[in-house]
Amino acid sequence: MTRDLNKVQLTGRLGADPELRLTPQGHTVVTFRVASNRSWRNAEGEPHEDTEWFRVVAWNKLAEICNQWLSKASRVYVEGRLQTRQWHDQDGQPRVLSEVVASDIIILDTRRSPVGATPPAPPAPADAAPSVPHAQAALTTPARIVKAVALPRGPAAFAEEDLPF
């Protein structure tokens, strides 16, 4: 038996700061828009670029992390599912909205600080006890920050003992 699949994966940059809200039930929700570019060449070989905008919604703890760590122009990887909502506006007109409900978000910027964070303090002497703000900062680090690393290329880049088989 085969199962259906509703999965979205995209990378891009935020078009504005995330918007955080609380639902009447007390759930945290954040919304933001991600611009994803596509490069292509026409029949004459001329380069073109299109930008597609995606509305992204994250809930609860993921929403809090997004609100703390993301800002306009942040580069992100978003994974989730596509959801379409329908309703009637105040004038009775039917409205339709498609959005990505995020299940995983990875920050692709190499060095980010929490939004509104103060710069880190200089290192304390080795015999000094850690300060409370430094300890709290360690607790607010998101679980997933990806840093791009250049890997060696070609067959000569790895020694034979590095092979997993």
N, C-alpha and C positions, 0 to 999 in steps of 0.2 A: 504494500500500500504506500503510495506517495503522499507526502504532505505538502501543503501550500507554504510559501515562504514570502514574508513581507519584511525585507531587510534593506536598509539604506546605509551606504557608506559614502562619506564625502569629506573632502578637505577644502579649506578656504579660510577667508579672513572675516572677522566680525565687522559689520557695517556701522555699528554703534555699540555703546555700552549695554550690557544685559539689563533687562528690567525685571526686578524681583517683586513678587506679590505674595500675599497670603490668601488662601481660599477661606471661605466662611467656616470650613471644617478644620482650619488650622494647618493645612498642608502648605509647604513652601513650593512655589513654582517660579521659574525664571524663563523668559523668552528673549531670543536674540535672532538676528538675521546673519546668515553666512553667505558670502559671495564666493562662488566657485568659477574659475575661468577655464575655458576650453579653447585651445589653439588648433587651427586647421588651415589648409590651403585650398583655394578654389581651383577650378579647372585650368586656369592660367598659371597656377603655381604661386599666386600672391598670398601672403600670410594674412590670416584674419583671426580675431579673438572675440569670443562671446562670453558674457558673464551671466550666470544663472544665480538668482537669489533664492535661498531656502530659509523658511521660518523654522526655528528649532525651539523645542520646549523641553525643559528638564525639571524633574520633580524631586522634592525632599532633599536629602543630603547632597545629591549631585547638583541640585539647583543652588544650594548654599556655596558649594565649591566653585561653581561657575561665577556666581556673583562676586566672590572674593578674589578670584584669580584671573578672570577674563575682562578685557576692556576693548574699546574700539581698535581695530586692526590686529587683534590677537589672531594668530594662525592656529587653527584647530583641526583635529580629526574627529568626526562625529559618526557614531554608529547608532542605529535605532530602527524604528519602523515608521512607515508613512501612514498618517491618519488624516481623514477628511471629515470635517465637521460641517453641518448644515443647520441654519437657523433663519429666523425672520428678524430683520432689524426693526427699529422703532417706527419706521414708516410702513412696515408690513412687507418690505421687499425681501425676497429670498436671498440669502448669502451663503457662500461656500468658501471654505478655507482649508487648504492642505498644509500640513506641517509635519516635521520630523519629530517624533517623540524619542528623545535620546535615551539610550541605555548605557552608553559609554562615551566619554569625551576625553581626548588626549590633547594636552597643550603642546603644540609643535614649536613654539618659540624656544630658543635655546636658553635664555635667562629671563625669567619673569619673577616679579615680586608681587605679593598680594596687593590688590588695588588699595591705595591709601596707606600703605605700609611706610614706616620710617626706614631710612637706610640702616643696615646692620651696624652694631657697635663694634669698635675695634676689639681684637681678641684680648681676653683677660690673661694675666700671668698664669702659669701652669699651676701654682699653688693656691690660686684663688678659687672659691666656690662659684659655680655658674649662677648668674643673676636670674631672677624670676622671669623678666621679659624674654631673655634668650631661651629659657626652657619652654616658655609658652610659644615662641615662634617655631620651635621644632615640632610642636604638636599641630600647628596649623598648616604644615607643608602638605600639599595634596599627594594622594597616593600614586598618581601617575603623571609624571612629567617626562617627556621624551626629549633627549638631546641627540641631535644628529651627529654621527661619528663617521668619518671617512674610513672605509675598509680597504685593505690592499686588494688589487685586482690581478687576475691572471693566474695561471697554474703555478708559477714560481712564487706566488705570494704566501703559500702555505707549505710548511714542512710536512713530510710524509707522516710523522708522528701526530700531527694535528688532525688528521683525517679520522672521522668517527667510526670507521669500519676496518 
